[in-house]
Structure formats: structure tokens, C-alpha cells
Amino acid sequence: LNTTTQMKVIKQFEDVVATPHVAELDTHFFWLANFAVWTTHQCRENFDREDPEVLACGVNQVYPVDNSTCTGAWMPNILQLREKVFAEDPDTCVAYDGGVCRPTSQMHNEDLILNNTEDVGSWCPVFDSWDSDKFSF
């Protein structure tokens, strides 16, 4: 899937859960969105893992065919996908996470370095230029 198609599919999911016929559901529960986050520095799998010596996020996984990592990218939020909800007060819980996109102010520093963040207010995780073999790896 190209990056725009990934974002369109996620948008369809968000549009469905926004209807009154479906209960509120965070975007990260949709496999494609969750996978896209897994490929970034926002991946949470490294914080709670069975073996502390084994990192579990895509940015840490080496694809042996070409020795690249399973690292994704951040694209400008051109489709107005939902952003992740952040509590204004760090001691406050929020009921829902919302989307997987993030404002520039909430991006990981390493992701900011990889992207030209000027004039972009919101970013969405995607995986780019992966062939089917790498995707199934």
C-alpha cells in the first residue's frame, strides 16, 4: 500500500467509528494504524517486554534481505485524521487515545530529525516503499 492509500484506509476506519452506530474506538485498535505506529519511535512495545535485552519495535528489527530496519515514516496529515489525545495536565487520565497522528509538539525527537517539520502541524505514521516480502517478514 502506498502512503496515501494507508491514510485513506485509516480514514475509512475513523469515519465508521465516528458514526452513532459504533462505540467509540481508538484508531490504534485498527491493525494498519497500530502497525504504522510500531514502525516509528512512538512504538510502546519496547517499554514492556518479556526479555529486556530484545527490543520489539519496528525501528529495532533488521530485515535480513537488505539489512534495512522496519522503520516507518511520518507524513503530513493531509486527510485530517484524528490526532492522539494528550491530557493538558500530566496527572490526568483521558478516556480515549483518539487517533494515531500527532501534532509536531508531540513528536519524538528522532522522528523530527527525519522530517522537515516546518509548516506542518500534524503528522501520521506510515510505512513507505516496502515490498511484499518485507511486509510479511
Secondary structure, 3 states (H helix, E strand, C coil): CCHHHHHHHHHHHHHHHCCCCCCCCCHHHCHHHHHHHHCCCCCCHHHCCCCCCCCCCHHHCEECCCCEECCCEEEECCCCCCEECCCCCCCCCCCCCECCEEEHHHCCHHHHHHCCCCCCCEEEEECCCCCHHHHHC
